[in-house]
């Protein structure tokens, strides 16, 4: 699984993750579990650029990472670590 978008909010994070078959918009509250809100099958897009072109109509690309980040674990601590790292730049 790779993280392709990350946006903080008061109680956690929202963003997009990618797995071998889909792209998924998620919400991850600090006191809860990751919940996939919307899922988009990869077979519906010719490539990652095609997905970005389509999703940018509904989600601003400012939250998308320049390079996807592999997720070692899907926890708030891991997202905090990644957010701290991308916020330094």
N, C-alpha and C positions, 0 to 999 in steps of 0.2 A: 504494500500500500504506500502511496506517495501523497504528500500534501501539496496541493497546487494553488491554494488560496487560503489566506488567514486574515481575519478581521476580529479585533477584540471588541467586546462590549462589557458593560459593567459587571455582569455575572458570568462571563466566560468568553467563548469564541464562536464564530461562525466561519464558514469557508467551504472549500471543495476538497475532496479527496478523490484519488484515482486508484482503481484496482485493475485487475486484468480484463474485466468485462464492462466496467462502467465508470462514470464520473458521478459523484454524489455531493449535493449541497447538504451540509450538516450544521447542527447546533450542538454545542457542548457546554452546558452550564457547569459552573465550578462545583456545585453540589448535585451532581447527577451523572448521567452517561451520555455518550455520543449518540445522537439521534440523526439518522439520515432522513432529511426532509423531502428531498427530490432526488430522483435517480435518472440518469441519462445513459442509455446503452451506447457503448462505443461503436457498435455496428451501424448506428445511425449517422456517424460522422466519418468522413474520409480520413481525417487525421486530427491531431491535437489542435492545429491552427484553425481547422473548420469548426471544432467545438468552441474555441475562444471567440471566433467571429459570431457564432450564433448566440452564445451566452451573454456576450457584451451588450446585447439589446435589453437585457433584464438585470444584469449585475455589472457594476463598474469594474473595469479591468485593473483599477488601482490596487485592489486587494490581492491580485494574482501575483505569485512569486515569479521572479525572472527565470528560475530553474526549479522544477519540482524537488521536494525534499523527501527522501525516504523516511518513513515513520518506523522507528524501532519499537515503539509501543504507542498505543492510542490512549494517552492519559493527559490530564490537565498539566501535569508537570512537564511532559514532553512538549506540549504546545507552548507552555510558558518559556521553555528553553529555546525553542525555535523563534518565538516572537522576540525574545530578548536579543537573539543573534541578528535577526533581520532589521531590528530597530536601531542597531548600532550604525548601520551603513548610511 
